[in-house]
Amino acid sequence: MNFTRWSVEQTGGPGWEVPLGRRDSLTASLSGSNNLIPAPNDTLPTITAKFRNQGLDVVDLVALSGAHTIGDSRCVSFRQRLYSQNNDGRPDPTLNPAYAAKLRGRCPRSGGDQILFALDPATQFRFDNQYYKNILAMNGLLSSDEVLLTQSHETMELVKSYAASNELFFDHFAKSMVKMGNISPLTGHNGEIRKNCRRVNHF
């Protein structure tokens, strides 16, 4: 069973065909994942480059960002938007002031790093296109969410399209998940096909 697909389907999202037989690595690298995965405060060019380096395009970037329709983020990941986005002591001008004030009530200027906030407070436990509607209302929680609207006409148009059509978002998200699942597959004697996806076979 593919737990990512199952989780998406169970929360109301789309399903997709998961190619079988992909090998998992026998090791993991925290530093490697931190360098390859976009950070909450990355600029759009940086995020785009990280996706492009994995063979993913702008449509994949915006569609896969829609996974933020469920899940949480820590206060430390967006604090700068509330207090000093441009190192000037002021909140991010692309963040809805009313939403910023609400966030400041639980995310202090210092401390509370691990306090969790819903990435999509409107429909926190439902996989849908509300994430894009939030962005259009300047209620994207992370800077990496809101830049999809403010730093590129191409990504802005995709945000608007997905906000207008849940069906289009689901279609593009499912296709992008298949593409992401095919990034740099291990072949030959590298890695293994796990009997239990949560641990390597020899444990």
N, C-alpha and C positions, 0 to 999 in steps of 0.2 A: 504494500500500500504506500502511496506517495502522500506523506502527511501534509505537505504544503497544499497540494490540490484538495485533499480532504478538508483541511481547515477553511480554505476559500469557499468550497461548496457548502459546508455546514453553516457558514455565516451569510449565505445568500448569493455568493459569487458564481462565476462561470466554472465549468470543468474543461479539461483538455486532455488529449491523448499524451501520456507520458511514455517516451521511448524506453524500451526495456534494455537491460544489459549494461547500463553505464557503470563504470568502475569508480569506486570511491578511493580516495587517497588513504594511505596507512598513517599519515601524519597530518598535523594541522599547524598553521602558523598564525598567531594572533597579530604579529606585526605585518605580515603579508596581507591579511584581510583588512587591517586598518588602513593600509596604503592603497588598496585596490577599491575598496568600497567608499562611495562619496560620504563626506563628513557633513554634519548638519549645517556648518557654516561655510562650506565650499561655494565659490562663485559658480555661475552657470558654465562658463568656459571650462573650468576645472572638472565639473561633473560630466560635461559632454565629452571631454577628453578621456575620462576614466571609462565611460561607456564605450566610446569608439575603440579604445584599446582592447576591448573584449569582443569587438565585432558587432556592437549594438548601436543603433542609430537614434536619432532624436525622437522618433515615434516610440521606440522601446523605452527611452528615458522617461518620457512623460507618462506613458501607459503604466510602466512598472512603478513609478512614483505613487500611483493610485493605491498601492498596497498600504499606504498610510491612512487609508480609510478605516483600518482597525489597528489596534496596538497602542502603546504608550511611548512617551519620551520623558527623559529625566530633565529636571529643572536646569541642570548644568549645560544641557545641550542647546538651550535657547535663551539663557539669562541675558546675554549681551543685547538681544533685541529689546529687552525691557528697560535697560539702564544705560547702555552706551554702544549702540550699534556701530557708529562711525568714530568711536573713541572721543566723542564730544560730550559725554554725559547725558545724551538724549536718547529716547527710545527710537526704534526703527520707524521711519516715517511711512513705510509700507505695511505697518501693522495697525489694524483697527484700534484706535485709542481706547474704546470701551473694552475690547478684548484684552488689550495690554494691561489695563487697570485691574481686570479680573485675575489675570495671571499673576500680577505683582502681589496680589493678596495671599498667594500660596508659595510663590517663588521669590524669596528675599534677595536683596542685593548681594549678600554673602551667606554661606551656609545653605542647608537644605538641598544639597546637590542631587540626592537620590530621590527626592519627591517626584512621584510620577504624575503625568498629565496625559489625558487622552489626545492622540494625534487628531482625531475627529470627534470632538465632544458632541456633535449633533446626532450622529448615528454610530456611536462608539463600537458597538458589537455587531454591526451589519456591514457586509461588504457591498458597497454601492458607489455611486459617483458623487456622493456628498462632498468628498474631499476636494473636488474641483470647484464646487459651488462655494466652499469655504474660502478657497484661494481668491475667487472673484470678489468675495466680500471682504478681502484683506484679513481673513481669519485663518490663514495658513500658520501653523504653529512654528515650524522650523524656517529658518532663512532659506534653506534649500528647497522648501516648498514654494515660498512666495516668489523666488527669482524666476520660476517658470512663467510667471505672469509679467514680471517687470523688466527682464533683461533680454528678451528675444521675442520678435514678432512671431516667429515660427512656433515656439513653445506656447506663446500666449494663445494662438489660434487653436492649438490642440487642447489646451485647458478649456477654452470656450466650447469646443466641439464635444468634449467628454462631459462637461457640465450639462450640456443640452441633451445628450443621448447616452443613457446608461447602456443601451445595447451596443453602441459603437465602442464604448470603453471596455465592456466585457470582451468583445471580439478582439480588440487590439491587445488587451492584457493577456488573454489566453495564448495568442500567437507569440507574444514577447516572452512569456514564460517558457514556451518550448524552445525558443532561440537561446534563452539564458541557460537552459538545461543542457544545451549542446556546446557550451563554451569549453574549449581545450579538453576534450575527453582523453582519459588515460587509455592506452592501448598496450597490446602485448602482455608482458609480465608486470607492468606497472599497475599498482593498486589492486583492488579486488572487488568482486561483486558480493556485497555483504548479505549474510543470512538474516541479520538483524541490523537495520539501518542505523541504530544508535551506538553500535560498537563494532570494532574490527573483529574478524572471524576467530582469531586465535585467543580471544579472551573468553 
